[in-house]
């Protein structure tokens, strides 16, 4: 089912890619600037009382299933979607395999 939130995220993804391409065309040096990405796994809403009751054993139920795609955000813009994977680094860690990028976004659910 399509949601307004996902529709907005898709528009942001297209805008982010266009903004970066335009900036890079005008100033090629911008391509070496670092950017921070946030991987969004899911969200939840709590009351203040529930928030204050959290402890080290608390589990928060998110609005996503374990195998749902995650969103990669640059600021408030979705720039890609991916799936969580275990990396083969030493020690192993958590990574994201990209499944779609910005304007190429096809998952609109």
Biotite code that builds the C-alpha atoms (Angstrom):
import biotite.structure as struc

atoms = struc.array([
    struc.Atom([0.000, 0.000, 0.000], chain_id="A", res_id=1, res_name="UNK", atom_name="CA", element="C"),
    struc.Atom([1.360, 3.403, -0.981], chain_id="A", res_id=2, res_name="UNK", atom_name="CA", element="C"),
    struc.Atom([1.728, 5.990, 1.772], chain_id="A", res_id=3, res_name="UNK", atom_name="CA", element="C"),
    struc.Atom([2.171, 9.745, 1.627], chain_id="A", res_id=4, res_name="UNK", atom_name="CA", element="C"),
    struc.Atom([5.392, 9.392, 3.634], chain_id="A", res_id=5, res_name="UNK", atom_name="CA", element="C"),
    struc.Atom([6.938, 7.088, 1.016], chain_id="A", res_id=6, res_name="UNK", atom_name="CA", element="C"),
    struc.Atom([5.738, 9.353, -1.809], chain_id="A", res_id=7, res_name="UNK", atom_name="CA", element="C"),
    struc.Atom([7.444, 12.316, -0.131], chain_id="A", res_id=8, res_name="UNK", atom_name="CA", element="C"),
    struc.Atom([10.613, 10.292, 0.430], chain_id="A", res_id=9, res_name="UNK", atom_name="CA", element="C"),
    struc.Atom([10.726, 9.404, -3.256], chain_id="A", res_id=10, res_name="UNK", atom_name="CA", element="C"),
    struc.Atom([10.412, 13.062, -4.268], chain_id="A", res_id=11, res_name="UNK", atom_name="CA", element="C"),
    struc.Atom([13.255, 13.947, -1.878], chain_id="A", res_id=12, res_name="UNK", atom_name="CA", element="C"),
    struc.Atom([15.399, 11.179, -3.389], chain_id="A", res_id=13, res_name="UNK", atom_name="CA", element="C"),
    struc.Atom([14.968, 12.558, -6.894], chain_id="A", res_id=14, res_name="UNK", atom_name="CA", element="C"),
    struc.Atom([15.665, 16.111, -5.677], chain_id="A", res_id=15, res_name="UNK", atom_name="CA", element="C"),
    struc.Atom([18.800, 15.029, -3.765], chain_id="A", res_id=16, res_name="UNK", atom_name="CA", element="C"),
    struc.Atom([20.293, 13.289, -6.789], chain_id="A", res_id=17, res_name="UNK", atom_name="CA", element="C"),
    struc.Atom([19.494, 16.231, -9.050], chain_id="A", res_id=18, res_name="UNK", atom_name="CA", element="C"),
    struc.Atom([20.967, 18.705, -6.549], chain_id="A", res_id=19, res_name="UNK", atom_name="CA", element="C"),
    struc.Atom([24.208, 16.723, -6.273], chain_id="A", res_id=20, res_name="UNK", atom_name="CA", element="C"),
    struc.Atom([24.585, 16.285, -10.034], chain_id="A", res_id=21, res_name="UNK", atom_name="CA", element="C"),
    struc.Atom([23.986, 19.995, -10.626], chain_id="A", res_id=22, res_name="UNK", atom_name="CA", element="C"),
    struc.Atom([26.500, 20.995, -7.942], chain_id="A", res_id=23, res_name="UNK", atom_name="CA", element="C"),
    struc.Atom([29.106, 18.512, -9.226], chain_id="A", res_id=24, res_name="UNK", atom_name="CA", element="C"),
    struc.Atom([28.757, 19.798, -12.794], chain_id="A", res_id=25, res_name="UNK", atom_name="CA", element="C"),
    struc.Atom([29.358, 23.383, -11.636], chain_id="A", res_id=26, res_name="UNK", atom_name="CA", element="C"),
    struc.Atom([32.133, 22.586, -9.144], chain_id="A", res_id=27, res_name="UNK", atom_name="CA", element="C"),
    struc.Atom([33.836, 19.196, -9.755], chain_id="A", res_id=28, res_name="UNK", atom_name="CA", element="C"),
    struc.Atom([35.828, 19.556, -6.502], chain_id="A", res_id=29, res_name="UNK", atom_name="CA", element="C"),
    struc.Atom([32.617, 19.039, -4.566], chain_id="A", res_id=30, res_name="UNK", atom_name="CA", element="C"),
    struc.Atom([32.793, 15.315, -5.380], chain_id="A", res_id=31, res_name="UNK", atom_name="CA", element="C"),
    struc.Atom([35.560, 14.824, -2.788], chain_id="A", res_id=32, res_name="UNK", atom_name="CA", element="C"),
    struc.Atom([33.540, 16.317, 0.089], chain_id="A", res_id=33, res_name="UNK", atom_name="CA", element="C"),
    struc.Atom([32.421, 13.797, 2.724], chain_id="A", res_id=34, res_name="UNK", atom_name="CA", element="C"),
    struc.Atom([28.708, 13.359, 3.395], chain_id="A", res_id=35, res_name="UNK", atom_name="CA", element="C"),
    struc.Atom([27.042, 11.617, 6.310], chain_id="A", res_id=36, res_name="UNK", atom_name="CA", element="C"),
    struc.Atom([24.365, 9.032, 5.667], chain_id="A", res_id=37, res_name="UNK", atom_name="CA", element="C"),
    struc.Atom([21.880, 7.700, 8.193], chain_id="A", res_id=38, res_name="UNK", atom_name="CA", element="C"),
    struc.Atom([20.366, 4.244, 7.776], chain_id="A", res_id=39, res_name="UNK", atom_name="CA", element="C"),
    struc.Atom([16.734, 4.264, 8.885], chain_id="A", res_id=40, res_name="UNK", atom_name="CA", element="C"),
    struc.Atom([15.491, 0.864, 9.988], chain_id="A", res_id=41, res_name="UNK", atom_name="CA", element="C"),
    struc.Atom([12.079, 1.865, 11.308], chain_id="A", res_id=42, res_name="UNK", atom_name="CA", element="C"),
    struc.Atom([10.212, 4.153, 13.657], chain_id="A", res_id=43, res_name="UNK", atom_name="CA", element="C"),
    struc.Atom([7.896, 4.021, 16.623], chain_id="A", res_id=44, res_name="UNK", atom_name="CA", element="C"),
    struc.Atom([5.867, 6.394, 18.762], chain_id="A", res_id=45, res_name="UNK", atom_name="CA", element="C"),
    struc.Atom([5.934, 6.410, 22.558], chain_id="A", res_id=46, res_name="UNK", atom_name="CA", element="C"),
    struc.Atom([4.165, 8.384, 25.224], chain_id="A", res_id=47, res_name="UNK", atom_name="CA", element="C"),
    struc.Atom([6.341, 10.387, 27.607], chain_id="A", res_id=48, res_name="UNK", atom_name="CA", element="C"),
    struc.Atom([5.509, 7.829, 30.302], chain_id="A", res_id=49, res_name="UNK", atom_name="CA", element="C"),
    struc.Atom([6.668, 4.953, 28.065], chain_id="A", res_id=50, res_name="UNK", atom_name="CA", element="C"),
    struc.Atom([9.846, 6.848, 27.199], chain_id="A", res_id=51, res_name="UNK", atom_name="CA", element="C"),
    struc.Atom([10.639, 7.444, 30.862], chain_id="A", res_id=52, res_name="UNK", atom_name="CA", element="C"),
    struc.Atom([10.018, 3.750, 31.596], chain_id="A", res_id=53, res_name="UNK", atom_name="CA", element="C"),
    struc.Atom([12.685, 2.502, 29.152], chain_id="A", res_id=54, res_name="UNK", atom_name="CA", element="C"),
    struc.Atom([15.535, 0.500, 30.637], chain_id="A", res_id=55, res_name="UNK", atom_name="CA", element="C"),
    struc.Atom([18.371, -1.734, 29.441], chain_id="A", res_id=56, res_name="UNK", atom_name="CA", element="C"),
    struc.Atom([15.964, -4.666, 28.930], chain_id="A", res_id=57, res_name="UNK", atom_name="CA", element="C"),
    struc.Atom([13.334, -2.704, 26.970], chain_id="A", res_id=58, res_name="UNK", atom_name="CA", element="C"),
    struc.Atom([12.451, -3.727, 23.424], chain_id="A", res_id=59, res_name="UNK", atom_name="CA", element="C"),
    struc.Atom([10.841, -1.188, 21.107], chain_id="A", res_id=60, res_name="UNK", atom_name="CA", element="C"),
    struc.Atom([8.528, -2.515, 18.390], chain_id="A", res_id=61, res_name="UNK", atom_name="CA", element="C"),
    struc.Atom([9.216, -0.726, 15.116], chain_id="A", res_id=62, res_name="UNK", atom_name="CA", element="C"),
    struc.Atom([6.909, -0.193, 12.146], chain_id="A", res_id=63, res_name="UNK", atom_name="CA", element="C"),
    struc.Atom([9.049, -2.493, 9.978], chain_id="A", res_id=64, res_name="UNK", atom_name="CA", element="C"),
    struc.Atom([9.710, -6.204, 9.599], chain_id="A", res_id=65, res_name="UNK", atom_name="CA", element="C"),
    struc.Atom([13.224, -7.627, 9.985], chain_id="A", res_id=66, res_name="UNK", atom_name="CA", element="C"),
    struc.Atom([13.588, -8.190, 6.234], chain_id="A", res_id=67, res_name="UNK", atom_name="CA", element="C"),
    struc.Atom([12.067, -4.878, 5.068], chain_id="A", res_id=68, res_name="UNK", atom_name="CA", element="C"),
    struc.Atom([14.337, -2.575, 3.048], chain_id="A", res_id=69, res_name="UNK", atom_name="CA", element="C"),
    struc.Atom([16.081, 0.206, 4.980], chain_id="A", res_id=70, res_name="UNK", atom_name="CA", element="C"),
    struc.Atom([16.322, 3.817, 3.811], chain_id="A", res_id=71, res_name="UNK", atom_name="CA", element="C"),
    struc.Atom([19.622, 5.677, 3.421], chain_id="A", res_id=72, res_name="UNK", atom_name="CA", element="C"),
    struc.Atom([19.111, 9.324, 4.283], chain_id="A", res_id=73, res_name="UNK", atom_name="CA", element="C"),
    struc.Atom([21.265, 12.335, 3.529], chain_id="A", res_id=74, res_name="UNK", atom_name="CA", element="C"),
    struc.Atom([19.762, 14.921, 5.838], chain_id="A", res_id=75, res_name="UNK", atom_name="CA", element="C"),
    struc.Atom([16.014, 14.461, 5.442], chain_id="A", res_id=76, res_name="UNK", atom_name="CA", element="C"),
    struc.Atom([16.265, 13.054, 1.914], chain_id="A", res_id=77, res_name="UNK", atom_name="CA", element="C"),
    struc.Atom([16.104, 9.376, 0.989], chain_id="A", res_id=78, res_name="UNK", atom_name="CA", element="C"),
    struc.Atom([18.982, 8.774, -1.436], chain_id="A", res_id=79, res_name="UNK", atom_name="CA", element="C"),
    struc.Atom([18.855, 4.968, -1.614], chain_id="A", res_id=80, res_name="UNK", atom_name="CA", element="C"),
    struc.Atom([17.250, 1.849, -0.216], chain_id="A", res_id=81, res_name="UNK", atom_name="CA", element="C"),
    struc.Atom([19.017, -1.303, 0.843], chain_id="A", res_id=82, res_name="UNK", atom_name="CA", element="C"),
    struc.Atom([19.011, -4.456, 2.914], chain_id="A", res_id=83, res_name="UNK", atom_name="CA", element="C"),
    struc.Atom([20.964, -5.101, 6.086], chain_id="A", res_id=84, res_name="UNK", atom_name="CA", element="C"),
    struc.Atom([23.830, -7.592, 5.728], chain_id="A", res_id=85, res_name="UNK", atom_name="CA", element="C"),
    struc.Atom([26.673, -8.858, 7.882], chain_id="A", res_id=86, res_name="UNK", atom_name="CA", element="C"),
    struc.Atom([30.034, -7.655, 6.576], chain_id="A", res_id=87, res_name="UNK", atom_name="CA", element="C"),
    struc.Atom([33.060, -9.920, 6.304], chain_id="A", res_id=88, res_name="UNK", atom_name="CA", element="C"),
    struc.Atom([35.395, -7.467, 8.025], chain_id="A", res_id=89, res_name="UNK", atom_name="CA", element="C"),
    struc.Atom([37.450, -8.570, 11.003], chain_id="A", res_id=90, res_name="UNK", atom_name="CA", element="C"),
    struc.Atom([35.534, -8.398, 13.266], chain_id="A", res_id=91, res_name="UNK", atom_name="CA", element="C"),
    struc.Atom([32.287, -8.882, 11.311], chain_id="A", res_id=92, res_name="UNK", atom_name="CA", element="C"),
    struc.Atom([29.969, -5.903, 11.325], chain_id="A", res_id=93, res_name="UNK", atom_name="CA", element="C"),
    struc.Atom([26.717, -4.599, 9.949], chain_id="A", res_id=94, res_name="UNK", atom_name="CA", element="C"),
    struc.Atom([26.416, -3.213, 6.430], chain_id="A", res_id=95, res_name="UNK", atom_name="CA", element="C"),
    struc.Atom([23.833, -2.224, 3.839], chain_id="A", res_id=96, res_name="UNK", atom_name="CA", element="C"),
    struc.Atom([23.581, -3.787, 0.372], chain_id="A", res_id=97, res_name="UNK", atom_name="CA", element="C"),
    struc.Atom([22.120, -1.134, -1.938], chain_id="A", res_id=98, res_name="UNK", atom_name="CA", element="C"),
    struc.Atom([19.060, -2.322, -3.845], chain_id="A", res_id=99, res_name="UNK", atom_name="CA", element="C"),
    struc.Atom([17.965, 0.973, -5.418], chain_id="A", res_id=100, res_name="UNK", atom_name="CA", element="C"),
    struc.Atom([19.324, 4.493, -5.711], chain_id="A", res_id=101, res_name="UNK", atom_name="CA", element="C"),
    struc.Atom([17.491, 7.847, -5.723], chain_id="A", res_id=102, res_name="UNK", atom_name="CA", element="C"),
    struc.Atom([15.814, 8.576, -9.078], chain_id="A", res_id=103, res_name="UNK", atom_name="CA", element="C"),
    struc.Atom([16.042, 4.882, -9.953], chain_id="A", res_id=104, res_name="UNK", atom_name="CA", element="C"),
    struc.Atom([13.818, 4.144, -6.963], chain_id="A", res_id=105, res_name="UNK", atom_name="CA", element="C"),
    struc.Atom([11.188, 1.588, -7.963], chain_id="A", res_id=106, res_name="UNK", atom_name="CA", element="C"),
    struc.Atom([9.976, 0.326, -4.562], chain_id="A", res_id=107, res_name="UNK", atom_name="CA", element="C"),
    struc.Atom([7.043, 2.614, -3.838], chain_id="A", res_id=108, res_name="UNK", atom_name="CA", element="C"),
    struc.Atom([5.316, 0.515, -1.189], chain_id="A", res_id=109, res_name="UNK", atom_name="CA", element="C"),
])
